[in-house]
Amino acid sequence: MATYKQLTAQLEKLHKEVAIAQQKEIAAAIEDIKRKITEYDLTAEELGFTARRAKAARKAPLPPKYRNPKTGETWSGRGRPPGWLTGRNKDRFLIDA
């Protein structure tokens, strides 16, 4: 019966052989695909690849709805309220439109 060290050495050798075989097969597949694309003059769209969409543009920030009269800080009314507004009557800080 083989020892643990012998088995791990065999396993490591097999992993290396698998990696080499995989690289060779991938290279052959890529070469074949490139040849067929050229031969049939295929485009990315015909192969089902679509152009990447541009990232969605960020929305413009909302206009301020509340203002701290002491510091001039503003808040749109969305998200977490600022510290200067916490526990206070929001109506007192509304910006007149």
C-alpha positions in Angstrom: 0.0 0.0 0.0 1.2 3.5 -0.9 2.1 6.0 1.8 0.5 9.3 2.4 3.5 11.1 1.0 3.5 9.0 -2.1 -0.2 9.5 -2.7 0.1 13.3 -2.3 3.0 13.4 -4.7 1.0 11.4 -7.3 -2.0 13.7 -6.7 0.2 16.8 -7.2 1.6 15.3 -10.4 -1.9 14.6 -11.7 -3.0 18.1 -10.9 -0.1 19.5 -13.0 -1.0 17.1 -15.9 -4.6 18.1 -15.7 -3.7 21.8 -15.9 -1.4 21.3 -18.9 -4.0 19.2 -20.7 -6.7 21.9 -20.0 -4.5 24.7 -21.3 -3.8 22.7 -24.5 -7.4 22.0 -25.1 -8.5 25.6 -24.4 -5.8 26.9 -26.8 -7.0 24.4 -29.5 -10.7 25.4 -29.0 -9.9 29.1 -29.2 -7.9 28.6 -32.4 -10.7 26.6 -33.9 -13.3 29.3 -32.9 -11.2 32.1 -34.3 -10.7 30.2 -37.6 -14.5 29.6 -37.9 -15.3 33.3 -37.1 -12.9 34.4 -39.8 -14.1 31.7 -42.3 -17.8 32.6 -41.9 -17.2 36.3 -41.3 -19.3 36.3 -38.1 -20.0 39.3 -35.9 -20.3 39.5 -32.1 -24.0 40.2 -32.5 -24.5 37.1 -34.6 -22.8 35.0 -31.9 -25.2 36.4 -29.3 -22.8 38.9 -27.7 -24.3 42.3 -27.3 -22.6 45.6 -26.9 -22.2 46.5 -23.2 -24.6 49.1 -22.1 -23.3 52.3 -20.7 -23.8 52.6 -17.0 -27.0 54.3 -16.0 -26.5 57.9 -15.5 -26.8 59.0 -11.9 -29.9 60.9 -11.1 -29.5 64.6 -10.3 -29.6 65.3 -6.6 -32.9 66.3 -5.2 -33.4 70.0 -4.4 -33.1 70.8 -0.7 -36.3 70.9 1.3 -34.9 71.8 4.8 -32.2 74.3 5.8 -30.4 74.8 9.1 -30.6 78.6 9.6 -27.5 78.6 11.8 -25.1 76.8 9.4 -26.9 76.9 6.0 -26.7 73.1 5.8 -29.5 71.6 3.7 -31.4 68.2 3.5 -33.6 67.0 0.7 -35.9 65.1 3.0 -34.7 61.7 1.7 -32.6 59.3 3.6 -31.4 59.6 7.1 -32.1 63.0 8.7 -29.1 65.1 9.6 -28.2 65.5 13.3 -29.3 69.1 13.4 -32.8 68.1 12.6 -33.1 65.0 14.8 -35.8 65.4 17.5 -36.9 68.8 16.2 -40.0 70.0 14.4 -39.2 69.7 10.7 -41.7 72.3 9.7 -39.6 75.0 11.3 -36.8 74.2 8.9 -38.8 74.0 5.6 -37.4 76.1 2.8 -40.0 78.4 1.3 -40.4 77.7 -2.3 
